[in-house]
Amino acid sequence: MPDVPPADATFNALLDAHQHRLLAWLLALTGDPAEARDILQLTSIVLWRKADHYTPGTNFTAWAFRVAQFEYLSWRQKKGRDRLVFDESLLDGVAAAMDEADAGADTRHAALDACLPKLPARQREIITRRYLHGERVDAIGATLNLPANAVSQILWRARQNLLECINRTTGAPPNQSP
């Protein structure tokens, strides 16, 4: 593997924070989780190599997605003989849609961070166990002596409470999914 110069902690934190967005975008383009992960890995290498070209405070998201777009185009050229190949206009449309969807993500994440502590303790515990720790509903229920459907109901109420709080915090219309 080629040498990758060490990037600073701020750059690494930005790259880590954008990994899931880049992967989701690449997965939407490729339709193949393994290929998307491979392209993400190549994108990360390029970003690390060019870390000294990034100016802190500028739009890291746009820069990272542009590098990912080039890596995807390179991958697509290699796959050019495959039956299914996306054209440039589709790629540009998906990139624009991802930019639009991503524009409010940081605001919604900050609102989520502010809203989670406002949940009742039981809802917060179950949300944390389910989504942060990845526990299954039946396993949560077993440890809390609750049937799985009761845990599902608590999760549903917690998600509704979070949605309402996030919408209030961000000024989004009520009942709009973030």
KATAGI-V599418 format. One record per residue. RES is the residue in one letter. PHI is phi in degrees with one decimal (NA if undefined). PSI is psi in radians with two decimals (NA if undefined). Layout:
{{RES | PHI | PSI} {RES | PHI | PSI}}
This chain:
{{M | NA | 2.39} {P | -66.1 | 2.68} {D | -63.6 | 2.39} {V | -119.0 | 2.05} {P | -64.6 | 2.56} {P | -67.8 | 2.33} {A | -96.3 | 2.82} {D | -76.1 | 2.94} {A | -61.9 | -0.65} {T | -64.5 | -0.79} {F | -61.8 | -0.80} {N | -60.8 | -0.68} {A | -64.1 | -0.74} {L | -62.1 | -0.79} {L | -62.7 | -0.77} {D | -60.3 | -0.73} {A | -66.7 | -0.40} {H | -100.5 | -0.06} {Q | -57.7 | -0.81} {H | -66.7 | -0.61} {R | -68.4 | -0.77} {L | -63.4 | -0.76} {L | -62.8 | -0.75} {A | -60.9 | -0.73} {W | -65.3 | -0.80} {L | -65.5 | -0.63} {L | -64.9 | -0.70} {A | -62.4 | -0.61} {L | -77.3 | -0.74} {T | -90.0 | -0.56} {G | 73.3 | 0.14} {D | -133.4 | 1.95} {P | -56.6 | -0.71} {A | -66.1 | -0.77} {E | -64.6 | -0.73} {A | -61.7 | -0.73} {R | -65.4 | -0.67} {D | -63.2 | -0.78} {I | -66.1 | -0.67} {L | -61.7 | -0.72} {Q | -63.2 | -0.77} {L | -63.5 | -0.71} {T | -61.1 | -0.77} {S | -61.5 | -0.72} {I | -61.5 | -0.80} {V | -62.5 | -0.76} {L | -62.2 | -0.75} {W | -62.9 | -0.74} {R | -62.2 | -0.58} {K | -101.6 | 0.30} {A | -55.3 | -0.61} {D | -72.4 | -0.19} {H | -86.9 | -0.25} {Y | -82.3 | 2.31} {T | -99.4 | 2.01} {P | -54.4 | 2.42} {G | 96.1 | -0.24} {T | -88.1 | 3.11} {N | -76.3 | 1.60} {F | -63.2 | -0.68} {T | -58.3 | -0.87} {A | -61.3 | -0.74} {W | -63.9 | -0.83} {A | -63.4 | -0.73} {F | -67.1 | -0.58} {R | -66.7 | -0.75} {V | -62.5 | -0.76} {A | -61.8 | -0.65} {Q | -62.5 | -0.76} {F | -64.4 | -0.70} {E | -65.8 | -0.67} {Y | -63.9 | -0.77} {L | -60.4 | -0.71} {S | -62.8 | -0.79} {W | -60.3 | -0.75} {R | -63.8 | -0.66} {Q | -61.8 | -0.72} {K | -65.4 | -0.55} {K | -93.0 | 0.17} {G | -53.0 | -0.43} {R | -82.1 | -0.19} {D | -67.8 | 2.76} {R | -66.3 | -0.71} {L | -103.2 | 1.98} {V | -134.8 | 2.26} {F | -81.5 | 2.51} {D | -89.5 | 2.95} {E | -57.0 | -0.72} {S | -64.5 | -0.65} {L | -65.4 | -0.79} {L | -58.9 | -0.79} {D | -64.0 | -0.67} {G | -64.5 | -0.75} {V | -65.5 | -0.73} {A | -61.6 | -0.75} {A | -64.7 | -0.71} {A | -64.8 | -0.70} {M | -66.4 | -0.70} {D | -60.5 | -0.77} {E | -64.5 | -0.78} {A | -66.7 | -0.61} {D | -76.0 | -0.39} {A | -55.3 | -0.69} {G | -98.5 | 0.07} {A | -62.3 | -0.75} {D | -64.4 | -0.69} {T | -64.0 | -0.76} {R | -67.1 | -0.65} {H | -65.6 | -0.70} {A | -64.0 | -0.71} {A | -64.5 | -0.71} {L | -61.0 | -0.76} {D | -59.7 | -0.64} {A | -77.0 | -0.53} {C | -84.4 | -0.55} {L | -54.5 | -0.80} {P | -65.7 | -0.29} {K | -82.5 | -0.22} {L | -68.0 | 2.64} {P | -57.8 | 2.63} {A | -54.5 | -0.77} {R | -64.0 | -0.77} {Q | -63.1 | -0.77} {R | -62.6 | -0.74} {E | -61.8 | -0.79} {I | -70.5 | -0.69} {I | -59.9 | -0.80} {T | -62.6 | -0.80} {R | -65.9 | -0.69} {R | -73.3 | -0.88} {Y | -97.2 | -0.50} {L | -86.4 | -0.74} {H | -98.7 | -0.17} {G | 72.3 | 0.40} {E | -72.5 | 2.56} {R | -76.7 | 2.69} {V | -58.8 | -0.76} {D | -66.6 | -0.59} {A | -69.6 | -0.69} {I | -62.6 | -0.80} {G | -59.3 | -0.72} {A | -62.4 | -0.71} {T | -76.5 | -0.40} {L | -101.2 | 0.09} {N | 56.0 | 0.79} {L | -126.5 | 2.54} {P | -66.4 | 2.67} {A | -57.4 | -0.65} {N | -68.1 | -0.50} {A | -69.0 | -0.69} {V | -64.3 | -0.72} {S | -61.0 | -0.69} {Q | -65.3 | -0.73} {I | -63.9 | -0.74} {L | -60.5 | -0.76} {W | -61.2 | -0.81} {R | -63.0 | -0.71} {A | -63.6 | -0.75} {R | -64.1 | -0.69} {Q | -63.7 | -0.78} {N | -61.5 | -0.74} {L | -64.6 | -0.75} {L | -59.7 | -0.82} {E | -62.7 | -0.76} {C | -65.5 | -0.78} {I | -62.4 | -0.75} {N | -62.9 | -0.73} {R | -63.3 | -0.78} {T | -65.4 | -0.70} {T | -91.5 | -0.18} {G | 81.5 | 0.24} {A | -73.2 | 2.67} {P | -60.8 | 2.59} {P | -57.9 | 2.65} {N | 60.7 | 0.40} {Q | -102.7 | 2.21} {S | -68.7 | 2.31} {P | -67.6 | NA}}
